């Protein structure tokens, strides 16, 4: 409250108290002015004279003068002055109006393993209560089976995501807005791949790392109805390729000698089985 008393000798006025209102609310400043002759009272905002309008109302009741600012927005923030003048002099008192825009508390960054659940909680203030939307990067998030978005009348709320994957990592933003302004807060979500831990048993196993190879050979001998089967197992690290000799074929010597002097045919020779060579230490 600012009081003026106009006399030949002026009395300094008391200062108006600063005011702070939320966007959309109404702000009021009142002063009491007395003097002879009756002073003229004018209000100004940041040095600019205020006139009665749909936003500003100038109210006078006897010696009390009130400035009413309806539906305050950020453009009406600043310094307000009241000046009273008569023929004996002029005096002024000044105050400041702060306009509180929609505000949202900071959300915290989160790290979670793949397949887990994560949530971001917020608290907004403003009149009317701001509308809240969630974004990942530039894209708005819509509620789904694995994404729950909750908003309470008191301005609190959260977003909860289940079974998150690595591709869900990114910058998440909570944007609160009403007709008087907007506020945003953001936080990073990091989804990392869960490491698989193998539980080892409590005994020691010694393993010789040496590759082996098994081969099956079939050998048919004269007079046997079923061929013999032999299996050889060798180490492939020291394996050597050993050529297998081709079984000898009968030589027709009669074609090389004159028919008149051809000797008697030699008895046939049966090939012996070919066995693979083995390396011994």
Secondary structure, 3 states (H helix, E strand, C coil): CEEEEECCCCCCCCCCCCEEEECCCCEEEEEEEEECCCCEEEEEECCEECCCCCCEEEEEECCEEEEEECCCCHHHCEEEEEEEEECCEEEEEEEEEEEECCEECCCCCEEEECCCCEEEEEEEECCCCCEEEEEECCEECCCECCEEEEECCCCEEEEEECCCCHHHCEEEEEEEEECCEEEEEEEEEEEECCCCCCCCCCCCCCCCCCCEEEEEEEECCCCCCCCEEEEEEEECCCCCCCCCCCCCCCCCHHHCCCHHHCCCCCCCCCCCCCCCCCCCC
